[in-house]
Amino acid sequence: MKILAFTESYASNTVTFITNEVKEVDKKHTLKLICNERINSDKFELNDIEVIPYKFNRVFNKIRWWLEKSSALYWLTNYKFKKNINATIDEFAPEVIHCHFGTSFLVLAANLSKKNKEIPMVVSFYGFDASERLKNKAVVRAYQRFMLKNVRSVAVSQNLVNNINTIINPINKATVLYSGIDVNFFKRNPQINNSSDFTFLQIASFREKKGHVYALESFKKLVDNQPSLKLKFIIAGFGPLKNKIENKISELSLGDYVELQGVVSPGELRKLASESNCFVHHSVTSSNGDVEGLPNVLLDIMSCELPILSTYHGGIPHIVENNVNGYLVQEKDVDGFFKAMKNVLKWDYCQQNRQKIIDVFSFEKHMETLEKIYNDQTK
């Protein structure tokens, strides 16, 4: 099958769930990936990648921003991009177009020729594109305009599916397509020693919705409450709030307990999971309304048997059950999160977490479902 994949930006270190998927599709089908911007050009290679820029001049960008902010109009047409993208599609002649992120779908759909609008399409939603973006009426109208009978949408969690079906109300109802995890790779190494009595781990971009500040405040309470224990908190990631997180660690006098690391590779993630006792992910709704779908890192970590400390947020309660896979508290509940941290000190590794990933979230199951979606779209 000839499949054209499109995403605005390919391929950030934070979206390996996309790069892993398209790599597998590339093995089984004739795949062409088009993006507006190529990140990490030395990584995530495919047989056929083409960069087609999507840019507006500064003045028109300000007009677009004002129209969008006021919910008057979400302007997406770019005549140079439209000419180039349709020429590429005409030449490649895909049987299916797969857009990664709903926002990428809007960029593409608004610039397709009448003929190319009829090509069967699959749209994958991952988080902000089916949460924060849907708070803007102009964006919702754009989705409603382009999500026609040839478009099928999937999302990584049930809460995002519910948002799509209730707010956009597409002709074809959205369904869940969970991210797929390589359970043979993400497996705890029991031979790696943990140098602390108990080590907490968080791996996430340094952004508001990842809730680092609340996790640190809870950890400070735990350190003060358990002075006889050798506690450690490893935080790995990158992003715009790095300085704020560093300042918070200093403010709470946690320099001897918290270890900050940068971007980690999948192999480094597996090593860190093997060195740790519990995974922390205090997700919160961002001030702009951005909500997590189903954080892929939770699936990786559960495959490594760690208990999870998280929040009743987004799609997380669909995989983490309170007092079964770990603990869940309400967003920004520092006291509740501290109590969960204290309670989890008594826990061992959770083999049932790994089994859940094997049963429901394996990469093989993900690809089987995706193949069925492609086949259904071409019937």
The 8 nearest C-alpha neighbors of each residue, nearest first, counted from 0:
[[1, 28, 29, 2, 94, 93, 95, 30],
 [2, 0, 29, 93, 94, 30, 28, 3],
 [3, 1, 30, 95, 93, 96, 94, 29],
 [2, 4, 96, 31, 30, 93, 32, 97],
 [5, 3, 32, 97, 98, 96, 31, 33],
 [6, 4, 98, 33, 34, 32, 99, 97],
 [7, 5, 34, 99, 103, 8, 98, 9],
 [6, 8, 35, 34, 103, 36, 9, 5],
 [7, 9, 36, 6, 34, 35, 10, 37],
 [10, 8, 37, 38, 11, 34, 36, 6],
 [9, 11, 38, 8, 39, 37, 12, 18],
 [10, 12, 13, 14, 38, 9, 39, 15],
 [11, 13, 14, 15, 10, 262, 39, 264],
 [12, 14, 11, 15, 204, 10, 16, 203],
 [15, 13, 16, 17, 11, 12, 10, 18],
 [14, 16, 18, 17, 19, 13, 12, 11],
 [15, 17, 14, 19, 18, 20, 178, 295],
 [18, 16, 20, 15, 19, 14, 21, 99],
 [17, 19, 15, 21, 20, 16, 22, 43],
 [20, 18, 22, 16, 17, 21, 15, 23],
 [19, 21, 17, 23, 22, 18, 24, 16],
 [20, 22, 24, 18, 23, 19, 25, 17],
 [21, 23, 25, 19, 20, 24, 18, 26],
 [22, 24, 26, 20, 25, 21, 19, 27],
 [25, 23, 21, 27, 26, 22, 28, 20],
 [24, 26, 22, 30, 23, 28, 27, 21],
 [27, 25, 23, 24, 28, 22, 29, 30],
 [28, 26, 24, 25, 23, 29, 0, 30],
 [29, 27, 0, 25, 30, 24, 26, 1],
 [28, 30, 1, 0, 2, 25, 31, 27],
 [31, 29, 2, 25, 28, 3, 1, 32],
 [30, 32, 3, 47, 48, 4, 2, 33],
 [33, 31, 4, 48, 5, 3, 47, 49],
 [32, 34, 49, 5, 50, 48, 4, 31],
 [35, 33, 7, 50, 6, 36, 5, 8],
 [34, 36, 52, 7, 51, 50, 53, 8],
 [35, 37, 8, 34, 50, 9, 7, 38],
 [38, 36, 9, 8, 40, 10, 34, 39],
 [37, 39, 10, 40, 9, 11, 36, 8],
 [40, 38, 41, 42, 10, 37, 11, 43],
 [39, 41, 38, 42, 37, 43, 44, 10],
 [40, 42, 39, 43, 44, 38, 37, 10],
 [43, 41, 39, 40, 44, 10, 38, 45],
 [44, 42, 18, 45, 10, 41, 40, 22],
 [43, 45, 42, 46, 41, 40, 48, 22],
 [46, 44, 47, 48, 22, 43, 25, 32],
 [45, 47, 48, 44, 25, 30, 31, 32],
 [48, 46, 31, 45, 32, 49, 30, 44],
 [49, 47, 32, 33, 31, 45, 46, 50],
 [48, 50, 33, 32, 51, 34, 47, 31],
 [49, 51, 34, 35, 33, 36, 52, 37],
 [50, 52, 35, 34, 49, 53, 80, 33],
 [53, 51, 35, 54, 50, 36, 80, 34],
 [54, 52, 35, 80, 51, 77, 55, 79],
 [53, 55, 52, 56, 77, 80, 35, 60],
 [56, 54, 60, 59, 57, 53, 77, 58],
 [57, 55, 59, 58, 60, 54, 61, 62],
 [56, 58, 60, 59, 61, 55, 62, 54],
 [59, 57, 61, 60, 56, 62, 55, 63],
 [58, 60, 62, 61, 56, 57, 63, 55],
 [61, 59, 63, 57, 62, 58, 55, 64],
 [62, 60, 64, 58, 59, 63, 65, 57],
 [61, 63, 59, 65, 60, 64, 66, 58],
 [64, 62, 60, 66, 61, 65, 74, 67],
 [63, 65, 61, 67, 62, 66, 68, 60],
 [66, 64, 68, 62, 67, 63, 69, 61],
 [67, 65, 71, 72, 63, 69, 64, 68],
 [66, 68, 70, 73, 64, 69, 72, 65],
 [69, 67, 65, 70, 66, 64, 71, 135],
 [68, 70, 71, 66, 67, 65, 72, 137],
 [71, 69, 137, 67, 68, 136, 72, 135],
 [70, 72, 66, 69, 137, 67, 73, 68],
 [73, 71, 137, 66, 67, 70, 74, 138],
 [72, 74, 67, 137, 138, 75, 66, 141],
 [75, 73, 72, 63, 76, 67, 66, 64],
 [74, 76, 106, 109, 73, 77, 105, 110],
 [77, 75, 110, 109, 74, 78, 81, 106],
 [78, 76, 80, 79, 81, 75, 110, 53],
 [77, 79, 81, 80, 82, 76, 110, 83],
 [80, 78, 82, 81, 77, 83, 53, 84],
 [79, 81, 83, 77, 78, 82, 53, 84],
 [82, 80, 110, 78, 84, 79, 83, 77],
 [81, 83, 79, 80, 85, 84, 78, 86],
 [82, 84, 86, 80, 85, 81, 87, 79],
 [85, 83, 87, 81, 86, 82, 80, 88],
 [84, 86, 88, 87, 83, 82, 89, 81],
 [85, 87, 89, 83, 84, 88, 90, 82],
 [88, 86, 84, 90, 85, 89, 91, 83],
 [89, 87, 85, 91, 90, 86, 92, 84],
 [90, 88, 86, 92, 87, 91, 85, 115],
 [89, 91, 87, 88, 92, 86, 85, 93],
 [90, 92, 88, 89, 93, 87, 31, 1],
 [93, 91, 89, 88, 90, 94, 1, 87],
 [94, 92, 1, 2, 95, 91, 3, 96],
 [93, 95, 1, 2, 0, 92, 118, 377],
 [96, 94, 2, 119, 93, 120, 118, 3],
 [95, 97, 120, 3, 2, 4, 121, 119],
 [98, 96, 121, 4, 120, 122, 3, 5],
 [99, 97, 5, 122, 104, 4, 6, 121],
 [98, 100, 123, 6, 122, 5, 103, 97],
 [101, 99, 124, 103, 102, 123, 98, 125],
 [100, 102, 104, 103, 124, 128, 122, 123],
 [101, 103, 105, 104, 100, 128, 106, 99],
 [104, 102, 106, 100, 101, 6, 105, 7],
 [103, 105, 101, 107, 98, 102, 106, 108],
 [106, 104, 108, 102, 103, 107, 109, 101],
 [107, 105, 103, 104, 109, 108, 75, 102],
 [106, 108, 104, 105, 110, 109, 103, 111],
 [107, 109, 105, 111, 110, 106, 104, 145],
 [110, 108, 107, 106, 76, 111, 105, 75],
 [109, 111, 81, 108, 107, 76, 112, 106],
 [112, 110, 108, 116, 115, 109, 85, 107],
 [111, 113, 115, 114, 116, 85, 110, 81],
 [112, 114, 116, 115, 111, 117, 110, 118],
 [115, 113, 112, 116, 117, 118, 111, 89],
 [114, 116, 112, 117, 118, 113, 111, 85],
 [115, 117, 113, 114, 118, 111, 112, 108],
 [116, 118, 115, 114, 119, 149, 113, 120],
 [117, 119, 115, 116, 120, 95, 94, 96],
 [120, 118, 149, 95, 376, 150, 117, 96],
 [119, 121, 96, 150, 95, 97, 149, 118],
 [120, 122, 97, 151, 152, 150, 98, 96],
 [121, 123, 152, 98, 97, 99, 153, 101],
 [122, 124, 153, 99, 100, 154, 152, 98],
 [125, 123, 154, 100, 101, 153, 128, 126],
 [124, 126, 155, 292, 154, 100, 123, 128],
 [125, 127, 292, 291, 128, 129, 290, 130],
 [126, 128, 130, 131, 289, 129, 290, 132],
 [127, 129, 132, 126, 101, 130, 102, 124],
 [130, 128, 127, 126, 159, 133, 132, 163],
 [129, 131, 127, 133, 132, 128, 290, 289],
 [130, 132, 289, 288, 127, 133, 134, 287],
 [133, 131, 128, 134, 130, 135, 127, 129],
 [134, 132, 135, 130, 131, 139, 129, 138],
 [133, 135, 132, 131, 136, 130, 288, 139],
 [134, 136, 133, 138, 137, 132, 70, 139],
 [137, 135, 139, 138, 70, 140, 134, 133],
 [136, 138, 70, 140, 72, 73, 139, 135],
 [139, 137, 141, 135, 136, 140, 73, 142],
 [140, 138, 136, 142, 141, 137, 133, 167],
 [139, 141, 143, 137, 138, 142, 144, 136],
 [140, 142, 138, 144, 139, 143, 137, 145],
 [143, 141, 139, 144, 145, 140, 146, 138],
 [144, 142, 140, 141, 146, 145, 167, 139],
 [143, 145, 141, 142, 146, 140, 147, 139],
 [144, 146, 142, 147, 143, 141, 108, 105],
 [147, 145, 143, 150, 142, 169, 144, 148],
 [148, 146, 150, 149, 145, 170, 169, 144],
 [147, 149, 150, 170, 171, 146, 151, 169],
 [148, 150, 119, 147, 120, 117, 151, 118],
 [151, 149, 120, 148, 147, 146, 121, 119],
 [152, 150, 121, 171, 120, 122, 149, 173],
 [151, 153, 122, 173, 121, 123, 150, 174],
 [152, 154, 174, 123, 173, 175, 176, 124],
 [155, 153, 124, 175, 123, 156, 176, 160],
 [154, 156, 177, 176, 175, 125, 293, 178],
 [157, 155, 314, 292, 159, 158, 154, 293],
 [156, 158, 160, 159, 161, 175, 314, 155],
 [159, 157, 161, 160, 156, 314, 313, 162],
 [160, 158, 162, 161, 157, 156, 129, 154],
 [161, 159, 157, 163, 162, 158, 173, 154],
 [160, 162, 158, 164, 159, 163, 165, 157],
 [163, 161, 159, 165, 160, 164, 166, 158],
 [164, 162, 160, 167, 161, 166, 165, 159],
 [163, 165, 168, 161, 162, 167, 172, 166],
 [164, 166, 168, 162, 163, 167, 161, 160],
 [167, 165, 163, 168, 162, 164, 133, 139],
 [168, 166, 163, 169, 164, 143, 165, 139],
 [167, 169, 164, 165, 166, 163, 170, 172],
 [170, 168, 171, 167, 172, 146, 164, 143],
 [169, 171, 148, 172, 147, 168, 146, 150],
 [172, 170, 169, 151, 173, 148, 150, 152],
 [171, 173, 169, 164, 170, 174, 168, 152],
 [172, 174, 152, 153, 160, 164, 171, 163],
 [175, 173, 153, 160, 154, 172, 176, 152],
 [176, 174, 154, 153, 155, 156, 177, 157],
 [177, 175, 155, 154, 153, 178, 174, 365],
 [178, 176, 155, 175, 179, 360, 365, 156],
 [177, 179, 155, 365, 176, 360, 16, 180],
 [362, 178, 180, 361, 365, 360, 177, 181],
 [181, 179, 362, 361, 182, 360, 299, 178],
 [180, 182, 362, 183, 184, 361, 185, 179],
 [181, 183, 185, 184, 180, 302, 361, 186],
 [184, 182, 181, 185, 186, 180, 302, 361],
 [183, 185, 182, 181, 186, 269, 266, 180],
 [186, 184, 182, 302, 303, 183, 269, 299],
 [185, 187, 303, 184, 302, 183, 188, 182],
 [188, 186, 303, 273, 189, 269, 272, 185],
 [187, 189, 273, 190, 191, 186, 270, 269],
 [190, 188, 191, 187, 273, 192, 274, 186],
 [191, 189, 188, 192, 273, 187, 274, 193],
 [192, 190, 189, 188, 274, 273, 193, 270],
 [193, 191, 274, 194, 190, 189, 273, 275],
 [192, 194, 274, 195, 275, 191, 196, 198],
 [193, 195, 192, 196, 274, 197, 198, 229],
 [196, 194, 197, 229, 193, 230, 198, 231],
 [195, 197, 229, 230, 228, 198, 194, 193],
 [196, 198, 195, 230, 276, 231, 229, 199],
 [199, 197, 231, 275, 276, 232, 230, 195],
 [200, 198, 232, 277, 278, 275, 276, 231],
 [201, 199, 233, 278, 232, 279, 234, 277],
 [200, 202, 234, 279, 278, 280, 235, 233],
 [203, 201, 235, 236, 234, 200, 204, 296],
 [204, 202, 236, 205, 201, 235, 209, 237],
 [203, 205, 236, 237, 238, 206, 209, 202],
 [206, 204, 238, 240, 237, 241, 239, 236],
 [207, 205, 204, 208, 209, 240, 238, 239],
 [206, 208, 209, 210, 285, 205, 283, 240],
 [207, 209, 283, 285, 210, 282, 284, 206],
 [208, 210, 282, 207, 206, 211, 281, 283],
 [211, 209, 281, 282, 208, 212, 213, 283],
 [212, 210, 214, 213, 209, 215, 281, 244],
 [211, 213, 215, 214, 210, 216, 244, 247],
 [214, 212, 216, 215, 211, 210, 333, 331],
 [213, 215, 211, 217, 212, 216, 281, 218],
 [216, 214, 218, 212, 217, 213, 219, 211],
 [217, 215, 213, 219, 218, 214, 212, 333],
 [216, 218, 337, 214, 333, 220, 215, 219],
 [217, 219, 215, 221, 220, 216, 214, 222],
 [220, 218, 222, 216, 221, 217, 215, 223],
 [221, 219, 223, 217, 218, 222, 224, 337],
 [220, 222, 224, 218, 219, 223, 225, 337],
 [223, 221, 219, 225, 224, 220, 226, 218],
 [222, 224, 220, 221, 225, 226, 219, 218],
 [223, 225, 221, 222, 220, 226, 219, 341],
 [224, 226, 222, 227, 223, 228, 221, 230],
 [227, 225, 228, 223, 222, 224, 229, 221],
 [226, 228, 225, 229, 224, 222, 230, 223],
 [229, 227, 226, 225, 230, 196, 197, 222],
 [228, 230, 196, 195, 197, 227, 231, 226],
 [231, 229, 197, 228, 198, 196, 195, 256],
 [230, 232, 198, 256, 257, 199, 197, 233],
 [233, 231, 199, 257, 198, 200, 256, 258],
 [234, 232, 258, 200, 257, 259, 199, 201],
 [233, 235, 201, 259, 202, 200, 260, 258],
 [236, 234, 260, 202, 261, 259, 201, 262],
 [237, 235, 261, 262, 204, 203, 202, 205],
 [238, 236, 204, 205, 261, 262, 241, 235],
 [237, 239, 205, 204, 240, 241, 206, 236],
 [238, 240, 241, 205, 206, 237, 242, 204],
 [241, 239, 205, 243, 242, 238, 206, 244],
 [240, 242, 244, 243, 239, 205, 238, 245],
 [243, 241, 245, 244, 240, 246, 239, 247],
 [242, 244, 246, 240, 241, 245, 247, 212],
 [243, 245, 247, 241, 246, 242, 240, 248],
 [244, 246, 242, 248, 247, 243, 241, 249],
 [247, 245, 249, 243, 244, 248, 250, 242],
 [248, 246, 250, 244, 249, 245, 251, 243],
 [247, 249, 245, 253, 251, 246, 250, 252],
 [250, 248, 252, 246, 247, 251, 254, 253],
 [249, 251, 247, 252, 248, 246, 253, 245],
 [250, 252, 248, 249, 253, 247, 219, 216],
 [253, 251, 249, 250, 254, 248, 255, 219],
 [254, 252, 248, 256, 251, 255, 257, 249],
 [253, 255, 256, 257, 252, 248, 249, 258],
 [256, 254, 253, 257, 252, 258, 231, 230],
 [255, 257, 231, 253, 254, 232, 230, 258],
 [258, 256, 232, 254, 233, 253, 231, 255],
 [257, 259, 233, 234, 232, 260, 256, 231],
 [260, 258, 234, 235, 233, 257, 261, 236],
 [259, 261, 235, 234, 236, 258, 262, 233],
 [262, 260, 236, 235, 237, 263, 259, 234],
 [261, 263, 236, 237, 235, 264, 260, 12],
 [264, 262, 267, 268, 261, 265, 235, 236],
 [263, 265, 267, 266, 268, 262, 12, 269],
 [266, 264, 268, 267, 269, 263, 185, 270],
 [265, 267, 269, 264, 268, 270, 263, 185],
 [266, 268, 270, 264, 269, 265, 263, 271],
 [269, 267, 265, 271, 266, 270, 263, 272],
 [268, 270, 272, 266, 267, 271, 185, 273],
 [271, 269, 267, 273, 272, 268, 266, 274],
 [272, 270, 274, 268, 273, 269, 267, 275],
 [273, 271, 269, 275, 274, 270, 268, 303],
 [272, 274, 187, 270, 271, 188, 275, 191],
 [275, 273, 193, 271, 272, 192, 191, 270],
 [276, 274, 198, 272, 273, 277, 199, 271],
 [275, 277, 198, 197, 199, 305, 348, 274],
 [276, 278, 199, 306, 305, 275, 307, 200],
 [279, 277, 200, 307, 199, 201, 308, 306],
 [280, 278, 308, 201, 200, 309, 307, 281],
 [279, 281, 309, 282, 308, 201, 209, 278],
 [280, 282, 210, 309, 310, 209, 214, 279],
 [283, 281, 209, 210, 208, 280, 310, 312],
 [284, 282, 208, 330, 210, 285, 209, 281],
 [283, 285, 290, 208, 289, 288, 286, 282],
 [286, 284, 208, 289, 288, 287, 207, 283],
 [285, 287, 288, 284, 289, 207, 208, 283],
 [286, 288, 285, 289, 131, 284, 290, 134],
 [289, 287, 131, 285, 286, 284, 290, 130],
 [288, 290, 131, 285, 127, 287, 284, 130],
 [291, 289, 284, 130, 127, 313, 126, 288],
 [292, 290, 126, 313, 293, 294, 289, 127],
 [291, 293, 126, 314, 313, 156, 125, 155],
 [292, 294, 314, 156, 315, 155, 295, 291],
 [295, 293, 296, 297, 292, 291, 298, 315],
 [294, 296, 297, 298, 293, 299, 178, 16],
 [295, 297, 299, 298, 294, 300, 202, 203],
 [298, 296, 300, 295, 299, 294, 301, 307],
 [297, 299, 301, 296, 295, 300, 302, 356],
 [300, 298, 296, 302, 297, 301, 185, 180],
 [299, 301, 303, 297, 302, 298, 296, 305],
 [300, 302, 304, 352, 298, 303, 353, 305],
 [301, 303, 353, 299, 300, 304, 185, 356],
 [302, 304, 187, 186, 300, 301, 305, 185],
 [305, 303, 349, 301, 353, 350, 302, 352],
 [304, 306, 277, 348, 301, 349, 303, 300],
 [307, 305, 325, 277, 324, 349, 278, 348],
 [308, 306, 325, 278, 277, 279, 309, 324],
 [309, 307, 279, 326, 325, 327, 278, 280],
 [308, 310, 280, 281, 327, 279, 307, 326],
 [311, 309, 327, 328, 312, 329, 330, 281],
 [310, 312, 329, 316, 327, 328, 315, 330],
 [311, 313, 310, 315, 314, 282, 283, 316],
 [314, 312, 291, 292, 315, 290, 158, 293],
 [313, 315, 293, 156, 292, 317, 316, 158],
 [314, 316, 317, 313, 318, 293, 312, 319],
 [317, 315, 319, 318, 314, 311, 320, 312],
 [316, 318, 315, 314, 319, 320, 157, 156],
 [317, 319, 316, 315, 320, 314, 324, 355],
 [320, 318, 316, 324, 315, 317, 321, 325],
 [321, 319, 323, 324, 316, 322, 318, 325],
 [320, 322, 326, 327, 323, 325, 319, 324],
 [321, 323, 326, 325, 324, 320, 327, 319],
 [324, 322, 320, 321, 325, 326, 319, 306],
 [325, 323, 319, 320, 306, 322, 352, 307],
 [324, 326, 307, 306, 322, 323, 308, 321],
 [325, 327, 321, 308, 322, 339, 307, 309],
 [326, 328, 310, 309, 321, 311, 308, 329],
 [329, 327, 310, 311, 335, 336, 330, 309],
 [328, 330, 310, 311, 332, 331, 327, 335],
 [329, 331, 283, 332, 310, 328, 311, 282],
 [330, 332, 333, 213, 329, 283, 210, 281],
 [333, 331, 335, 330, 329, 334, 336, 328],
 [334, 332, 336, 217, 335, 331, 213, 337],
 [335, 333, 337, 336, 332, 338, 217, 220],
 [334, 336, 338, 332, 337, 333, 328, 339],
 [335, 337, 339, 333, 338, 334, 217, 332],
 [336, 338, 217, 340, 334, 339, 335, 333],
 [339, 337, 341, 335, 336, 340, 342, 334],
 [338, 340, 336, 342, 341, 337, 343, 326],
 [341, 339, 337, 343, 338, 342, 336, 344],
 [340, 342, 338, 339, 344, 343, 337, 221],
 [343, 341, 339, 344, 340, 345, 338, 346],
 [342, 344, 346, 345, 340, 341, 339, 325],
 [345, 343, 342, 341, 346, 340, 197, 347],
 [344, 346, 343, 342, 347, 341, 340, 197],
 [347, 345, 343, 344, 348, 342, 306, 349],
 [346, 348, 349, 345, 276, 306, 344, 305],
 [347, 349, 305, 304, 350, 306, 346, 276],
 [350, 348, 304, 351, 352, 305, 306, 347],
 [349, 351, 304, 353, 352, 348, 354, 305],
 [352, 350, 354, 349, 353, 355, 304, 324],
 [353, 351, 301, 355, 350, 354, 349, 304],
 [352, 354, 302, 356, 304, 350, 301, 351],
 [353, 355, 351, 357, 356, 352, 358, 350],
 [356, 354, 358, 352, 353, 357, 359, 351],
 [355, 357, 360, 353, 359, 354, 358, 302],
 [356, 358, 354, 361, 355, 359, 360, 353],
 [357, 359, 355, 356, 354, 360, 361, 364],
 [360, 358, 356, 357, 355, 361, 364, 177],
 [361, 359, 356, 179, 357, 180, 358, 177],
 [362, 360, 180, 179, 357, 363, 364, 356],
 [179, 361, 363, 180, 365, 181, 364, 366],
 [362, 364, 366, 361, 365, 367, 179, 181],
 [365, 363, 367, 361, 362, 366, 368, 360],
 [364, 366, 362, 179, 368, 363, 367, 369],
 [365, 367, 369, 363, 368, 364, 370, 362],
 [368, 366, 364, 370, 369, 365, 363, 371],
 [369, 367, 371, 365, 366, 370, 364, 372],
 [368, 370, 366, 372, 371, 367, 365, 373],
 [371, 369, 373, 367, 372, 368, 366, 374],
 [370, 372, 374, 368, 369, 373, 375, 367],
 [371, 373, 369, 375, 370, 374, 376, 368],
 [374, 372, 370, 376, 371, 375, 369, 377],
 [373, 375, 371, 377, 376, 372, 370, 378],
 [376, 374, 372, 378, 373, 377, 371, 370],
 [375, 377, 373, 374, 378, 119, 372, 120],
 [376, 378, 374, 375, 373, 119, 94, 95],
 [377, 375, 376, 374, 373, 119, 372, 94]]
